[in-house]
Amino acid sequence: GDETFYALLRQWVAVNSGTSKLTTDFMSLAMKVSGCDLTTFFDQWLFAEVAPSAFPTDVMACAPRDHRIRDDSHEGPANTNS
């Protein structure tokens, strides 16, 4: 959803600002931040010649995660408020 997407963008900028990266680097971070295998999503929406008519159901079924920007070298485990 939007929360995960914006968390991804914030983390991407925080980690990669001023650098040159590959599409696969963005894809890997997206999967890490979302906790989902987004291969089908990227295959259909990024690499296909024609955009799909519907959003992939495997992405919609993916469970939400803690969306804090993480720098594992400076922070302990994320507080999930469980």
N, CA, C and O atoms as a MOPAC input file, in Angstrom:
PM7 MOZYME 1SCF
protein

 N      0.80500 1    -1.17900 1     0.00000 1
 C      0.00000 1     0.00000 1     0.00000 1
 C      0.86200 1     1.26200 1     0.00000 1
 O      2.08300 1     1.20200 1    -0.14900 1
 N      0.21400 1     2.36800 1     0.16600 1
 C      0.91000 1     3.66000 1     0.14300 1
 C      1.98600 1     3.76400 1     1.21800 1
 O      3.07600 1     4.27300 1     0.96000 1
 N      1.68000 1     3.28000 1     2.42500 1
 C      2.63400 1     3.38700 1     3.53000 1
 C      3.93600 1     2.65000 1     3.19600 1
 O      5.02700 1     3.16900 1     3.43100 1
 N      3.81200 1     1.46200 1     2.65700 1
 C      4.99200 1     0.67800 1     2.28400 1
 C      5.74600 1     1.34800 1     1.14700 1
 O      6.97500 1     1.41600 1     1.16300 1
 N      5.00300 1     1.84600 1     0.15400 1
 C      5.63800 1     2.50000 1    -0.99000 1
 C      6.44100 1     3.72200 1    -0.55000 1
 O      7.57800 1     3.90300 1    -0.98400 1
 N      5.86000 1     4.56000 1     0.30700 1
 C      6.57200 1     5.75600 1     0.74700 1
 C      7.73200 1     5.41700 1     1.67000 1
 O      8.74700 1     6.11300 1     1.67000 1
 N      7.59100 1     4.34700 1     2.46000 1
 C      8.71600 1     3.88300 1     3.28000 1
 C      9.86200 1     3.43500 1     2.38500 1
 O     11.02800 1     3.70400 1     2.67500 1
 N      9.52900 1     2.75400 1     1.30000 1
 C     10.52800 1     2.32200 1     0.32200 1
 C     11.25300 1     3.52400 1    -0.26900 1
 O     12.48200 1     3.53600 1    -0.34000 1
 N     10.50200 1     4.52700 1    -0.69200 1
 C     11.12700 1     5.71400 1    -1.29000 1
 C     12.02200 1     6.44600 1    -0.29700 1
 O     13.11500 1     6.88500 1    -0.65400 1
 N     11.56600 1     6.58200 1     0.95000 1
 C     12.38900 1     7.25200 1     1.96900 1
 C     13.68500 1     6.49200 1     2.20500 1
 O     14.75400 1     7.09500 1     2.30000 1
 N     13.59400 1     5.17600 1     2.30100 1
 C     14.79300 1     4.37600 1     2.55000 1
 C     15.71500 1     4.41500 1     1.33900 1
 O     16.93400 1     4.47700 1     1.49700 1
 N     15.15800 1     4.38000 1     0.13600 1
 C     15.96800 1     4.43200 1    -1.08700 1
 C     16.80600 1     5.71000 1    -1.11400 1
 O     18.00600 1     5.66600 1    -1.38100 1
 N     16.17100 1     6.83800 1    -0.83900 1
 C     16.87800 1     8.12100 1    -0.84500 1
 C     17.90300 1     8.17700 1     0.28900 1
 O     19.02300 1     8.64600 1     0.08600 1
 N     17.53200 1     7.70700 1     1.47300 1
 C     18.44200 1     7.74700 1     2.61700 1
 C     19.70900 1     6.93900 1     2.36600 1
 O     20.79400 1     7.34100 1     2.78500 1
 N     19.58000 1     5.81500 1     1.69200 1
 C     20.71700 1     4.92500 1     1.47800 1
 C     21.48400 1     5.25300 1     0.20000 1
 O     22.69700 1     5.05300 1     0.14500 1
 N     20.80300 1     5.74800 1    -0.81900 1
 C     21.41200 1     5.86000 1    -2.14500 1
 C     21.55100 1     7.27400 1    -2.69200 1
 O     21.93200 1     7.44400 1    -3.85000 1
 N     21.25900 1     8.27300 1    -1.90500 1
 C     21.32300 1     9.65300 1    -2.38700 1
 C     22.70100 1     9.96300 1    -2.96600 1
 O     23.72700 1     9.72900 1    -2.32700 1
 N     22.70400 1    10.48900 1    -4.17700 1
 C     23.95200 1    10.88000 1    -4.82700 1
 C     24.72400 1     9.74300 1    -5.45800 1
 O     25.85700 1     9.92900 1    -5.90200 1
 N     24.11400 1     8.55000 1    -5.50300 1
 C     24.79500 1     7.41300 1    -6.11300 1
 C     24.03200 1     6.94600 1    -7.34600 1
 O     22.89800 1     7.36100 1    -7.58900 1
 N     24.66400 1     6.09200 1    -8.10400 1
 C     24.02800 1     5.50000 1    -9.27200 1
 C     23.75100 1     4.03100 1    -8.96100 1
 O     24.65300 1     3.29900 1    -8.55400 1
 N     22.51500 1     3.60700 1    -9.15000 1
 C     22.11800 1     2.23500 1    -8.83400 1
 C     21.38600 1     1.61000 1   -10.00900 1
 O     20.99100 1     2.29600 1   -10.95200 1
 N     21.21400 1     0.32000 1    -9.93700 1
 C     20.51400 1    -0.43900 1   -10.97000 1
 C     19.05500 1    -0.66700 1   -10.59500 1
 O     18.68200 1    -0.56900 1    -9.42600 1
 N     18.24800 1    -0.96600 1   -11.58000 1
 C     16.84800 1    -1.30500 1   -11.33100 1
 C     16.75300 1    -2.47800 1   -10.37100 1
 O     15.88000 1    -2.50300 1    -9.50400 1
 N     17.64300 1    -3.44900 1   -10.51700 1
 C     17.61100 1    -4.61800 1    -9.64100 1
 C     17.90500 1    -4.24500 1    -8.19100 1
 O     17.42800 1    -4.92000 1    -7.27900 1
 N     18.67900 1    -3.18600 1    -7.95900 1
 C     18.91800 1    -2.70600 1    -6.59300 1
 C     17.61800 1    -2.18700 1    -5.98400 1
 O     17.31800 1    -2.46000 1    -4.82100 1
 N     16.85000 1    -1.44000 1    -6.77100 1
 C     15.56300 1    -0.93300 1    -6.30200 1
 C     14.59900 1    -2.08500 1    -6.03900 1
 O     13.88900 1    -2.08700 1    -5.03400 1
 N     14.57600 1    -3.04300 1    -6.92400 1
 C     13.70400 1    -4.20000 1    -6.75700 1
 C     14.04200 1    -4.96100 1    -5.47400 1
 O     13.14400 1    -5.35600 1    -4.73100 1
 N     15.30600 1    -5.16100 1    -5.21900 1
 C     15.73300 1    -5.87500 1    -4.01100 1
 C     15.31500 1    -5.12600 1    -2.75700 1
 O     14.83300 1    -5.73600 1    -1.80300 1
 N     15.49300 1    -3.81200 1    -2.74800 1
 C     15.08200 1    -3.03100 1    -1.58800 1
 C     13.56600 1    -3.06800 1    -1.42600 1
 O     13.06900 1    -3.15400 1    -0.30300 1
 N     12.83300 1    -3.00500 1    -2.52000 1
 C     11.37100 1    -3.06700 1    -2.44800 1
 C     10.91900 1    -4.37300 1    -1.80900 1
 O      9.99000 1    -4.37900 1    -1.00200 1
 N     11.55900 1    -5.46300 1    -2.16000 1
 C     11.19700 1    -6.75800 1    -1.58600 1
 C     11.57700 1    -6.82700 1    -0.11200 1
 O     10.85800 1    -7.41500 1     0.69500 1
 N     12.71000 1    -6.22300 1     0.23400 1
 C     13.13600 1    -6.21600 1     1.63200 1
 C     12.18800 1    -5.37300 1     2.48100 1
 O     11.76500 1    -5.81200 1     3.55100 1
 N     11.85000 1    -4.17600 1     2.02200 1
 C     10.98400 1    -3.27400 1     2.78400 1
 C      9.57700 1    -3.85100 1     2.91500 1
 O      8.96500 1    -3.75900 1     3.98000 1
 N      9.06400 1    -4.44300 1     1.84400 1
 C      7.69700 1    -4.96200 1     1.86200 1
 C      7.59500 1    -6.32900 1     2.52300 1
 O      6.53800 1    -6.70400 1     3.03100 1
 N      8.69000 1    -7.06400 1     2.51600 1
 C      8.64200 1    -8.43000 1     3.03000 1
 C      7.93600 1    -9.37700 1     2.08000 1
 O      7.51800 1   -10.46500 1     2.47600 1
 N      7.80000 1    -8.96400 1     0.81900 1
 C      7.07300 1    -9.75600 1    -0.18100 1
 C      7.96500 1   -10.08200 1    -1.36200 1
 O      8.91000 1    -9.35400 1    -1.66600 1
 N      7.65500 1   -11.17700 1    -2.01800 1
 C      8.29200 1   -11.49300 1    -3.28900 1
 C      7.53700 1   -10.71200 1    -4.35800 1
 O      6.40700 1   -11.05600 1    -4.70400 1
 N      8.15400 1    -9.67700 1    -4.87000 1
 C      7.50500 1    -8.78900 1    -5.84300 1
 C      7.89800 1    -9.11200 1    -7.28300 1
 O      7.71000 1    -8.28900 1    -8.17900 1
 N      8.44000 1   -10.29900 1    -7.50400 1
 C      8.89000 1   -10.68300 1    -8.84600 1
 C      7.75900 1   -10.57000 1    -9.86500 1
 O      7.94800 1    -9.99800 1   -10.93900 1
 N      6.58900 1   -11.10900 1    -9.53900 1
 C      5.45400 1   -11.04900 1   -10.47200 1
 C      5.05400 1    -9.60600 1   -10.74100 1
 O      4.78300 1    -9.23400 1   -11.88300 1
 N      5.01600 1    -8.79300 1    -9.68700 1
 C      4.66400 1    -7.38500 1    -9.84400 1
 C      5.61600 1    -6.68900 1   -10.81700 1
 O      5.17100 1    -6.02900 1   -11.75700 1
 N      6.92600 1    -6.83400 1   -10.59300 1
 C      7.89100 1    -6.16900 1   -11.47000 1
 C      7.85200 1    -6.75300 1   -12.87100 1
 O      7.96100 1    -6.01000 1   -13.84600 1
 N      7.70100 1    -8.05600 1   -12.99600 1
 C      7.61700 1    -8.66000 1   -14.32900 1
 C      6.43800 1    -8.09000 1   -15.11200 1
 O      6.56000 1    -7.78100 1   -16.29800 1
 N      5.29000 1    -7.95400 1   -14.43300 1
 C      4.09000 1    -7.48400 1   -15.12500 1
 C      4.07700 1    -5.97700 1   -15.35700 1
 O      3.63400 1    -5.51600 1   -16.40900 1
 N      4.55800 1    -5.20800 1   -14.38800 1
 C      4.43500 1    -3.75600 1   -14.46700 1
 C      5.67500 1    -3.04500 1   -14.98500 1
 O      5.58800 1    -1.90900 1   -15.45200 1
 N      6.82500 1    -3.69500 1   -14.90800 1
 C      8.05900 1    -3.02400 1   -15.30600 1
 C      8.64900 1    -3.60100 1   -16.58400 1
 O      9.14100 1    -2.85600 1   -17.43200 1
 N      8.60500 1    -4.91100 1   -16.72700 1
 C      9.29600 1    -5.54800 1   -17.84000 1
 C      8.39300 1    -5.99100 1   -18.98100 1
 O      8.89200 1    -6.26500 1   -20.07300 1
 N      7.09900 1    -6.07100 1   -18.77300 1
 C      6.17400 1    -6.49500 1   -19.83500 1
 C      6.00400 1    -5.37600 1   -20.86400 1
 O      6.12300 1    -4.19300 1   -20.54300 1
 N      5.73100 1    -5.76300 1   -22.06800 1
 C      5.52600 1    -4.77000 1   -23.12300 1
 C      4.19700 1    -4.03900 1   -22.97600 1
 O      4.06200 1    -2.90400 1   -23.43500 1
 N      3.21500 1    -4.67500 1   -22.34300 1
 C      1.89400 1    -4.08900 1   -22.13600 1
 C      1.55500 1    -4.20400 1   -20.64800 1
 O      1.73700 1    -5.26100 1   -20.04400 1
 N      1.06100 1    -3.11000 1   -20.06500 1
 C      0.68700 1    -3.12400 1   -18.64600 1
 C     -0.48100 1    -4.07500 1   -18.42200 1
 O     -1.36700 1    -4.17400 1   -19.27100 1
 N     -0.49400 1    -4.77000 1   -17.30100 1
 C     -1.60100 1    -5.69300 1   -17.02400 1
 C     -2.90400 1    -4.94000 1   -16.76700 1
 O     -2.89600 1    -3.74800 1   -16.46100 1
 N     -4.01800 1    -5.65200 1   -16.89600 1
 C     -5.31900 1    -5.02200 1   -16.68000 1
 C     -5.71500 1    -5.01200 1   -15.20900 1
 O     -6.65300 1    -4.30800 1   -14.83400 1
 N     -5.02400 1    -5.77600 1   -14.37100 1
 C     -5.36000 1    -5.84200 1   -12.94300 1
 C     -4.08500 1    -5.89800 1   -12.11500 1
 O     -3.03800 1    -6.33100 1   -12.59800 1
 N     -4.17900 1    -5.45800 1   -10.86600 1
 C     -3.05700 1    -5.49600 1    -9.94100 1
 C     -2.81400 1    -6.94700 1    -9.53000 1
 O     -3.77300 1    -7.66800 1    -9.25200 1
 N     -1.56100 1    -7.39200 1    -9.48600 1
 C     -1.28400 1    -8.79100 1    -9.12100 1
 C     -1.81700 1    -9.13100 1    -7.73000 1
 O     -1.54100 1    -8.41700 1    -6.76600 1
 N     -2.57200 1   -10.21000 1    -7.62800 1
 C     -3.17300 1   -10.58600 1    -6.35200 1
 C     -2.14300 1   -11.01200 1    -5.32700 1
 O     -2.38800 1   -10.87500 1    -4.12800 1
 N     -0.99400 1   -11.52500 1    -5.75500 1
 C      0.02200 1   -11.93800 1    -4.78400 1
 C      0.60300 1   -10.73800 1    -4.04900 1
 O      1.04100 1   -10.88200 1    -2.90800 1
 N      0.62200 1    -9.56600 1    -4.66200 1
 C      1.09700 1    -8.35400 1    -3.99200 1
 C      0.02800 1    -7.85300 1    -3.02800 1
 O      0.34700 1    -7.42500 1    -1.91800 1
 N     -1.21700 1    -7.90400 1    -3.43500 1
 C     -2.30700 1    -7.43500 1    -2.58000 1
 C     -2.43100 1    -8.28500 1    -1.32500 1
 O     -2.86800 1    -7.78300 1    -0.28900 1
 N     -2.06100 1    -9.54800 1    -1.39000 1
 C     -2.18400 1   -10.45600 1    -0.25000 1
 C     -0.98900 1   -10.37000 1     0.69500 1
 O     -1.00500 1   -10.98700 1     1.76000 1
 N      0.01500 1    -9.63700 1     0.33500 1
 C      1.22300 1    -9.54600 1     1.14200 1
 C      0.92700 1    -8.84400 1     2.47000 1
 O      0.24300 1    -7.82100 1     2.49700 1
 N      1.43800 1    -9.39200 1     3.55400 1
 C      1.18900 1    -8.83300 1     4.88900 1
 C      1.98700 1    -7.55300 1     5.10700 1
 O      3.13900 1    -7.46400 1     4.68300 1
 N      1.38100 1    -6.55100 1     5.77000 1
 C      2.11200 1    -5.32000 1     6.08000 1
 C      3.22700 1    -5.59100 1     7.08800 1
 O      3.16500 1    -6.54600 1     7.86200 1
 N      4.23900 1    -4.74100 1     7.06400 1
 C      5.38100 1    -4.86400 1     7.96500 1
 C      5.64500 1    -3.54300 1     8.65100 1
 O      4.99300 1    -2.54000 1     8.36100 1
 N      6.60100 1    -3.54400 1     9.55800 1
 C      7.07300 1    -2.30600 1    10.18800 1
 C      7.78500 1    -1.50900 1     9.11000 1
 O      8.69100 1    -2.02900 1     8.45900 1
 N      7.39200 1    -0.24400 1     8.90600 1
 C      7.90700 1     0.54100 1     7.78800 1
 C      8.94200 1     1.58600 1     8.18100 1
 O      9.22700 1     2.49700 1     7.40300 1
 N      9.50800 1     1.46700 1     9.37800 1
 C     10.53700 1     2.42800 1     9.75300 1
 C     11.75300 1     2.27300 1     8.85200 1
 O     12.08700 1     1.16600 1     8.42800 1
 N     12.40200 1     3.37500 1     8.56600 1
 C     13.66800 1     3.31100 1     7.84500 1
 C     14.67900 1     2.72100 1     8.80600 1
 O     14.80800 1     3.18300 1     9.94000 1
 N     15.38400 1     1.72200 1     8.37000 1
 C     16.30900 1     1.03500 1     9.25500 1
 C     17.74000 1     1.20500 1     8.80300 1
 O     18.05700 1     1.11000 1     7.61700 1
 N     18.58200 1     1.45500 1     9.75700 1
 C     20.01800 1     1.40300 1     9.54400 1
 C     20.50800 1     0.43000 1    10.59900 1
 O     20.77800 1     0.82000 1    11.73600 1
 N     20.62400 1    -0.83200 1    10.22500 1
 C     20.91000 1    -1.88800 1    11.18100 1
 C     22.22000 1    -1.69100 1    11.93100 1
 O     22.42300 1    -2.31300 1    12.97400 1
 N     23.10500 1    -0.85400 1    11.43600 1
 C     24.36900 1    -0.64700 1    12.13100 1
 C     24.20600 1     0.28600 1    13.32300 1
 O     25.10300 1     0.35700 1    14.16400 1
 N     23.08600 1     1.00700 1    13.42300 1
 C     22.90100 1     1.97400 1    14.49800 1
 C     21.68200 1     1.72100 1    15.37200 1
 O     21.56200 1     2.32300 1    16.43900 1
 N     20.79500 1     0.86800 1    14.95800 1
 C     19.54600 1     0.65900 1    15.69600 1
 C     19.40900 1    -0.79100 1    16.11000 1
 O     19.95900 1    -1.69400 1    15.47900 1
 N     18.67100 1    -0.99100 1    17.16900 1
 C     18.30000 1    -2.33100 1    17.58300 1
 C     17.09900 1    -2.77100 1    16.78400 1
 O     16.75600 1    -2.15100 1    15.77800 1
 N     16.45400 1    -3.84400 1    17.22600 1
 C     15.28100 1    -4.31700 1    16.50500 1
 C     14.16100 1    -3.29000 1    16.49900 1
 O     14.02500 1    -2.49500 1    17.42900 1
 N     13.37000 1    -3.31500 1    15.45300 1
 C     12.24900 1    -2.37300 1    15.33700 1
 C     11.20300 1    -2.70000 1    16.37500 1
 O     10.95700 1    -3.87000 1    16.66900 1
 N     10.59000 1    -1.68300 1    16.93000 1
 C      9.49600 1    -1.84300 1    17.88400 1
 C      8.21600 1    -2.01900 1    17.07900 1
 O      7.80200 1    -1.10800 1    16.36200 1
 N      7.59800 1    -3.17100 1    17.19300 1
 C      6.39000 1    -3.44700 1    16.42000 1
 C      5.13100 1    -3.12200 1    17.19600 1
 O      4.02900 1    -3.27100 1    16.66900 1
 N      5.27100 1    -2.67800 1    18.44800 1
 C      4.12000 1    -2.33000 1    19.29900 1
 C      3.10500 1    -3.45100 1    19.35700 1
 O      1.90100 1    -3.19500 1    19.33000 1
 N      3.56500 1    -4.68900 1    19.43600 1
 C      2.66100 1    -5.83800 1    19.46300 1
 C      2.08700 1    -6.02100 1    20.84300 1
 O      1.30000 1    -6.94100 1    21.06700 1

